[in-house]
């Protein structure tokens, strides 16, 4: 994923929703929210790209890591 694609995904799938649901009062609260989204994005959200084919990014990474060992 390019940096531009990542920014767009985070903006559309996280911040636009998060800002409607919560009023952030600190950078730490925003960071916790982003950390939670990134954990969801990498470990639970299925991806549609031709390499991932419905798997999560974590599934792909651990599969590749498992091949190396």
C-alpha positions in Angstrom: 0.0 0.0 0.0 1.4 3.4 -0.9 1.5 6.2 1.6 -1.2 8.1 -0.2 -3.5 5.0 -0.2 -2.8 4.4 3.5 -3.7 8.0 4.4 -6.9 7.8 2.4 -7.9 4.5 4.0 -7.2 5.8 7.5 -9.1 9.0 6.7 -12.2 7.4 5.2 -12.4 4.2 7.3 -11.3 5.6 10.6 -11.1 9.4 11.2 -14.3 10.4 9.5 -16.2 7.9 11.6 -14.3 8.4 14.8 -14.7 12.2 14.7 -18.5 11.7 14.4 -18.6 9.3 17.4 -16.1 10.9 19.8 -14.7 14.3 20.9 -11.0 13.9 21.3 -9.5 16.0 24.1 -5.9 15.0 23.7 -3.3 13.6 21.3 -3.0 10.5 23.4 -6.7 9.8 23.0 -6.3 10.2 19.2 -3.3 7.9 19.2 -5.1 5.2 21.2 -8.0 5.4 18.7 -5.6 5.2 15.7 -3.7 2.3 17.3 -7.0 0.4 17.8 -7.9 1.0 14.2 -4.6 -0.2 12.9 -4.8 -3.4 15.0 -8.3 -4.0 13.5 -7.1 -3.1 10.0 -4.1 -5.5 10.1 -5.5 -8.4 12.2 -9.2 -8.6 11.7 -10.3 -6.7 8.5 -10.3 -8.9 5.4 -8.5 -7.3 2.4 -9.6 -7.5 -1.2 -6.3 -7.1 -3.0 -5.2 -9.9 -5.4 -2.4 -10.9 -3.0 -4.5 -11.0 0.1 -7.7 -12.5 -1.5 -9.9 -11.9 1.6 -7.1 -12.7 4.2 -5.9 -10.2 6.7 -2.5 -8.5 6.5 -1.5 -10.3 9.6 -2.4 -13.7 8.0 -0.2 -12.9 5.0 2.7 -11.7 7.2 2.6 -14.7 9.5 2.3 -17.0 6.5 5.4 -15.6 4.9 7.2 -15.6 8.2 6.2 -19.3 8.6 7.7 -20.1 5.2 11.0 -18.5 6.2 11.5 -20.7 9.2 
